Amino acid sequence: MSEREAVYEALLAYRKNPETIGASDAILNRFASEEHAKRSFVKKLYTGVVEEEILLDAVLDHFLKKPIRKSDTRARILLEMGAFQMLSMAVPDAAACDECVKLARRKGLSGLSGFLNGVLRALARAKESGEVEKLIASFPIEVQASIPQWIADLWRKAYGEETAKALILAQKEEAPVTLRLMPNVTKEERDTVIRSVQEKGGEVTEGVLFPEVLRIRHAGDLREIYGYEEGLFAVQDEGAVLVTRAMGLQGQETVLDVCAAPGGKTLHAAALLPKGRVIACDVSSKKTDRIRENAKRLGIRNVEILERDATKDDPALHEIADVLLCDLPCSGLGVLTKKRDRKMRVREEDLSSLVSLQKKILQNVIRYLKPGGILVYSTCTLNPSENEEMAEFCENTLSLKPDAFPEEEPFRTLCKESGKDHFLQLFPHRHHTDGFFAARFRKEG
């Protein structure tokens, strides 16, 4: 199977069911052992078509009599593949067009050859004359950034035009990979990790919010960096680090994380608890196994991992937690710079069911918190109905009392921005992190 054929088959599987990406991954993984150039081509073409779908379709519509979304799925995928190669890859226009036509024939779609050839050659001529560049510049910024209209509208309504525009433009930026160093890492080990990244052609800068974070660009496979096998660092966004820090751990608490996988916050909390422990729960063995794998690599031993459904009561957990972490399933609109395909998988109609799920979980797990204990609620989304309104739910329905974040930076500055001392919202364009929300409450009694 050629590279383009693999991408075509993977995209066809993805379009049939965007929620089931395993079929696409299975096809693309056939190139895992191939030379770097082939792997890179396959990855860039597949992810490019998925992530730039809205922009590609808008450009192609200019050369079609009817909207491309009304076209045959197979023809649409072939045109998007050809267009992406022309607009965003170092592939000559003629080669992109010819290979698209050849692929159609190999897939038994010879009847589409003339149509595909005509559209892509028209696109090539328009690109050469500068017409395509002007066309793209005329599109609304959400189309240029391939952001669904409903997400752009939600952000405009929630945050205003200026912030919404900045958020949309931020989605076009490549986010760095962030590493959180373990608390016991020495200066010499930190320096060795940095040198290892640099020796592999990567760039390293310090974290924006926390000194234990390193921001990495162009590092390649992180498993090849010194410190990965040694358990010196975890891959974790600074926004997630902030959520753990929001607990204000003193070192001997019992922390219960009710939706813990893949375990970043759980294992960070455990590392900050030399005399305490963490109970990490998630709904399936697939999820809890990921926590175990990460705990083993990082050398974390004070974590008890349980397979539990957070919507169902477990009497054995009643009033067990000094700190209850509720980092709940959400729409994920704050992590689109890293999970770019998510914008095409999450739907506006999903939001109400997610809010219902969040409330159901909170109403169940609140009984796991000791009287006087702390609840930290968090999401990785940019949506007031899942964030600020859920904070109000915690206060008004669950009768939790707002509890101030630790009196230290970066909380002091971030709380001034939010105007509250017990909840805050991180914005990618402003804070250079994922779009995390965090709120802190105390259970009276």
N, C-alpha and C positions, 0 to 999 in steps of 0.2 A: 504494500500500500504506500503510495507516494505521500509526501507531506501535505499537499493541498487536498488530496482525497481524504486523508485522516481528519483534517480540519472540517471539511464538508460533512463527513459522517458525524463528527462530534457536534457540529452546529445543528444538524438535523435532529439528533437525539435531544439536544438542549431545547430546541423549539417545540418539540412534541410535548415536553414536560420540563419547564425550567426548574421546578423544585427537585427533580431527580437528576442531579448532576453526575451521579456515579457512572452512568453509561458513557457520558462524554469523557470523564476522567479515564475510564478503561481504554478508550480508543487512543487518547493522547498519550497515555503511559507507555504505549508501544514504542515511543520514541525516547523513553527515558535513558536507554543505553546507547543511543545514537550519538554521533559527534555533535559538538556544541552548536555548530551553525544550523544543523537540522532541528535540534531541540528548540533553539531560539526562534527559528522561523515559525515552527508549529505553534509555539506558545504565543508569540506576538500576533499572529494572524487570528488565532482563535479568540484570544482575550480582546483583541482590538475590535473585532466584529461584534462581540457581545457587549462590550463597554461603550462603543460608539454607535450603537444601533440607531438611535434617534437622529443623530447628525447625518449618518450615511443615508438613511431613508429620505431625509429632507433634501439632500443633494440629488439623489437619484430621481426623486419625484419631479425635479425640474426637467428631466429628459424623458419622462413617461407621460402617456395620455391619461392614465388612471393611477391613483396612489399605489405605491409599491406594496403596501400592506394588504392590498386586495389581490396581489399577484399569487401565483403558485408558490408555495413555501420553498420549493427546490430552486426555482428561478430567483426568488428573492435572496436566498443565501448565496447563490453564485454571483449575483450582481454585487451584493455587499462585500463579498470576498475580493472581487475584482476592484471595486471602488476603494476599499481600504488599502490594498496594495499600491494603487495609484497615488492616493492622497497621503499615506502615512508610512510607507515602507520604501526602502531603496530598491524597488523593482521597476524596471523600465515599463512605460505604459503599454507598449506593444506586447511585451512578454506577459504582463498581467492579463491583457485581453485574450491573447492566444491561449494561454494556459487555462483560462476560464472556459473557453469554447471546447478545448480538448477534454477537460474534466466533464463537461456536460455530455459529450459523446460517450465517454467511458461509463457514465452512469445511465446510459440508455436514454438520454435526453437530446438526441440529435435534432429534434424538431425545434428546440430552443436556440440552436446555434446562431442563426441569423439575427434573432432578437437580441441575444446577449452581445454579439459582436457589434451590432448597430448602436446599442446604448453605451457600451463601454468606449467605443471609438469616439462617439459624440462627447463623452465625458473627458477623454484625453484631449480633444481639440479645445474644449472649453478651458481645461486646465492650462494648456499651452498659451492661450490668449489672455489669461488672467481673469476670465469670467467666473471661474469657480471660486477664486479667492474673494471676489466682490460679492458673489452669491452668499457665501458663508458669513461674511461680515454683515449682511443684511438680515440674518436670522436673529431672533431673540436670543439673549445670552443663555437661556436654559437649553435651547436647541444646540447652540454652539458647544455647550458643555455636556450634551446628551443627558440632561436631567428631565425626567418625566414632568409634564405640566402640573400635575397635582401636587408634587413635592415643592416645586417653585411657588405655587399658589399658597401652600401651607406655610412656607417660610415667610412669604410676604405678609400674610395675615398675622403671623405670630410675632415677627421681629421687625417688620417695616421694610421698605424698599431697599434702603442702603445696606442693612445687614443681610438681607436675602440675596442681594446682588453679590456681596462679598462671599457669602457661603457658596453660591453657585460657581463663582469663578475659582474658589478654592478647590473644587472638585476636579479641576483640570491639572492641578499640581500633583507631582509625585511625592507622596509622603515618605519620610525616612523610616527605616526600621529602628525601633528603640529597644535597647537592652537595659534591664534593671540588674545592677550588680548585687550580689548577695551581701548581707550586712557584715559578714566576716571576711570579705575580700580585702587584702592588703593593698597598699599603694603600689607595691611592686607588681602584684598580680594585675591590678587595674592597668598599669602601664604596659604590661605584656599583652593584655587583651587588645589594647589600642594599637600597639605595634603590629600584632597579628592581622588586624583589619587593614591597616595601612599597607602591609606587605602584599596583600591580595588586591591592592588597587582601590580599597575603600577609603571613604572620607569619614572622619569622626569629629563630632562636636559634642559639647556637654549639654545635658538636659536643660530645658527652659525653666522647669519648675523644681526639679529635685537633683541634687548633686550626684546621687547614685545611678542616674540614668545617662546612657550614652546614645547619641543619635547617629545612625549609620546610613551611609549612602554608598551604593555600588560595591557592596562587600561580597556578593555572590552567595554561595552556600554557607550559611551560618554554622553548619555542623563542622565545617573545616577550620573554623576560627579557634584559636587557643582559648580554653575556658569552657567550651561547650560540653565536652565529655567530662571535664573536671567539675562541672556543676557550679561554675563561678557566676553565671548569669542566667536570667530568664528573658525571653522575648516578651515585652510587655509595654504597652503605651503608657505615657506619663499620666494620662487621664485615669487609667486603671490603678496606677500607683497612688494617685491622689485619693481614690476611693478607699483603699486600705489604710492610708494615713488618716483619713477622716474618722476612723474608729477610735483614734487616740489611745492605742494600746499601751499598757503599762508594763506588760511582760509576764503576767501570770493568769490572765483571763482564760475562760473557755469561750471560744468563738464558734458559732454555728453558721455555716454558709449553706443556704438551702438550695441554691442552683449553681453549683460550684464549677462545673466543667467549663473550660479545659483545666482550670485550677490556678490561674495566675494570681488572683487575689487571695485565694485560700493558702497557697504556698508562701506568698509574701507575708501574710498574717502569721503563719506558723514560724517563719524565720524571725519574726519580731517578738516571739513568745518563748523565751528560754525556759520559763517555768510554767507555761500554759499549754493549751492544746487547741486544736481545731477539729471540728467535726464537719466533714465535707459530704454533702448529699447531692445526688442528681438522679434523674429518672430512669436511666438505663445502664446496663453493664458496659455498653460501648462508651458512654460518657465517663463513668467512674474509672474505667480502665485507662483513659487518657490522663486522669488525675494521678493515678498510681505510677504511670510511666514518667510523668514529669517530676513527681515527688522522688522517685528513685534516682533520676539523673541529678537532681539538686541536693540529694542527701538529706531530705526532710523526713523525720521520723515521728514527729509529734502530731500526726494527722490520722484521724480515724475516718475511713471512707465508706459511706453507706449508699446503697441503692434505694432511693426513696422518691416518691412522687410528692412534690411540694404542695399539691392541692389536696392531699389526703392526710388525715391526722395520724400521728404516731405517738401514743401516750407515753412511750419510753423517752420521748424528747421534751416532755412538758417541763417548762421552767429550768432547762438545763443550761441556757446560754447567758453569759454576762454580756455578750455582744452578738447581735443577730444581723448577719449580712444578707440583704435581699437584693442581689444584683439580678434582676428578673428578665425573662424573655421580653424582647422589645422589637420595635420596627427596625432598629439598627441604622437610622438615618444619620447618625453621627460618625459612622465608620465607612462612609462611601468612598473616601479617598484610598482606603486599603482593600475594601471588598466592593469593587466597582460594579460587579454583576448584581449586587443586592438591589440596586435601584430598579432593575428590570424584573426582579422577582417579588419584591414586596408590593402589595396593592393597597390602594386607599381604603378599600372595603375591609382590609385586614385590621385596621387600627382599632375599631370598636371591640373586636374579639380579643385583641391583645390587652386592651385596658381591662376588659372583664376578667381575663386570666390573671392579670397582675393583682386585681382586687381579691380574687378568689384565693390566690396564694397568700397574700398578706393577712387576710381574715383567718386563714388556717394556721400559719406559722407564728402569729403573734403569741400564741399560748406557749411557744417554746422559749420565750424570753422571760428571764427572772424579773420580778418586781425590782424597779430601780435600774434595770439593764438598758443598754443602748441598742437602738435599731438604726442601721444605716441602709437607706434605700438608694439604689442607683440603676441607671440605664446607660446605654451607649447610643442614645438617640437625641434628635432635635425636634421635639414635638411636645408642646405644653400639656396635651391631654395625658401623656405618659409620664410627665415630669412634674411641673408645678401643680397641676390638678391632682396628681397622685399624692403629692406632699400634703395637700389640703385634705385628701381622703384619710391619710394617716392621722392627721390631727383631729379632724371633725368626726370621723366614723369610728376609728380605732381608739380614740381618746388618748393618743400619744401626745406628749409635750415636746415642743421644739427644744432642741438642745444644741447649744453653740458648738461649732467646730473648734478644734484646738486653736489656742490663741498664739499662732505662729504663722510665718509665711510658708506657702503662698496663700493660706486660707484668709489671712487678714486682708490682703489686697483683693482677692476674688470675692469675698463677702461684701466689700465696699461696692463692687460692680453690681452684685445682685440686689443690694439693699437689704439683705437678710443675713443673719449670722448663723443660720442653720441649713440653708440650701444654696446651691450655686450651679451654674451652667457653664461648661467649657465650650468654646467655639473654635473650630479648626483654623479659621482665618485670623483669629485674634490671639489665641493662646498656643497655636502650633501643636495641638494635640488632637486626639479624636474628640468627637462631640459628646463628652460624658456629662451626665447630671448626677448630683449627689445630694442627699438630704439626711439629716441626723435628728433622731428623736429619743426621748427617754420614756420608759414605761413606769408610771407611778405605782406606788404600793410599798 
